[in-house]
């Protein structure tokens, strides 16, 4: 059983940066393509970025392309999301999971970008 734990969120001003991290307890997710998702208040959860097992291929939604970078830290066994040039519309709870979610959702980590 994989339990996902997201961390690294916070409150930043427009243009600021944050680095999110996704870790797993129980098992690792090194054998899986992993994604980040986000859910803003009153909106559906949406895809943000994905990275394949080896880390050689990454994918981004148009809204974050060029500003966010997804990566894998093999030593820490985490999947990270570096978020730069943050905008108020990036405000959301951020979650990680497989692209077609197969694990139970974690609690997520809140990102708030003030204008």
Buried (B, 14 or more C-beta within 10 A) or exposed (E): EBEBBBBBBEEBEEEBEBBBBBBBEEEEBEEBBBBBBBBBEEEEBEBBBBBBEEBEEBBBBEBBEEBBBBBBEEEEEBBBBBBBEBBEEBBBBBBBBBBEBEBEBBEBBEBBBEE
